[in-house]
């Protein structure tokens, strides 16, 4: 068994393996089915073309020559069928009727090749090589094959023009493979034989022609694998395994001694075992990657859906809050006028009721303002106006605002000023004052009446200014500290003292401080031992630096 015959067998098995592997991956896929049909006809064409010159029996040569012509007809038809299935997503018309016509014409030519004399009228031998004697419709047969090829290429051209840039390379691969095969076959089987005088040279050149089918098969298999969503790693591993097993198997026919047979058989089983392991390993890897990709795609879709829902929620909150703020402001104004006596003197019982209504309305106003702030934060519409501010003055304003409230609760409200004047800060003073006010207000709310008080301290720490709001209130359990600044987060015991809280104030405050380049956190020695809320703001001397820092923070989130 010579190297030429081994090469021939490898080519045939390689072409058939490509078709079967791709077909078995997705048996219901029309593209994979058409490619299997094409692979089988190509393998038969290579087999008959090779064997018609290899056998010496006359009637076998004649049969294989006619099989050569028959397989060529089926190969051109299968190429047209493959091209249609490969491209049909880009066409509105159905090819069923046209396919039947082309199939019938193919069968007519096949019948003539085997049983008639209109395509091949006879044969002749020249130096052991069989040559056909062409019949009267031989050129119609050639024209029909060329028509199949032309129409197949035309379908691919239309698909190439209509598809996106990301998928065009698949169609281009088929073009390249088919072009290289046609050029090779034309040179080796049509052009060069006219200049060859010896049989050995003729056989060598013709072998190159039939082996060129590997080029087209390789390019087409890549394109089919991509179109069918198959993984080329698995196909490559399977083809490599088949090739290795086949090479070692064919070596068994060229043995000299029994010891050679023993070692070659052992090596063959070793190759089969390791080939199976390689294919299984590649399959497992590909399956894991596909599962991860599927999970990633589903997660991306879920995230996209959640993002849309979150945007819809923020938009709803914004619209609802704006609509609520107007009537609440009107209610607050009319109640104030009634309490001031603008509509006549009121009885003490009526004043008490209106005060309660006023307090409830005030809670609603604060809630709406918090919701509006959240909406602005999440949509990136919260505006900051940076300017020079003296933090001691901001803290003094807060103390002046809450001093009466602290007295009502029988609590002290202490302000510890720094010994030396602090440097000015480039901040949005209105936002920072709002946050400090909220912290002092919370400290008063969550400190039991007559049980201590609240301290507001301002000091410089290196390149930062620290504002600390400490109280002697109910304290914060250590387990709740990490969640304190989350949206709608409230401590377990807070509702006992402040039923109107929403858990939004600290979340809004944290965002405002961070947008000013600072940070905020809470500390507590435990439940019933009070708490400390600390704000640190960097000392920035230029407004542009503060705005640049704000933009970086926005881009980060």
Secondary structure, DSSP 8 states (H G I E B T S, - for coil): --HHHHHHHHHHHHHHHHHHHHHHH-TT-HHHHHHHHHHHHHHHHHHHHHHHHH---HHHHHHHHHHHHHHHHHHHHHHHHHHHHHHGGG--S--HHHHHHHHHHHHHHHHHHHH-SSSEEEEEEETTEEEEEE-TTHHHHHHHHHHHHHHHHHHHHHHHHHS-HHHHHHHHHHHHHHHHHHHHHIIIIIIGGGG--SHHHHHHHHHHHHHTHHHHHHHHHHHHHHHTT--HHHHHHHHHHHHHHHHHHHHGGG--SHHHHHHHHHHHHHHHHHHHHHHHHHHHHHHHHHHHHHHHHHHHHHHHHHHHHHHHHHHHHHHHHHHHHHHHHHHHHHHHHHHTTTT----HHHHHHHHHHHHHHHHHHHHHHHHHHHHHHHHT------EEE-HHHHHHHHHHHHHHHHHHTT-EEEEE--SS----EEE-HHHHHHHHHHHHHHHHHTS-TTS-EEEEEEEEETTEEEEEEEESSS---GGGGGGTTSTT---TTHHHH-TT--S-HHHHHHHHHHHTT-EEEEEESSTTS-EEEEEEEE----HHHHHHHHHHHHHH-
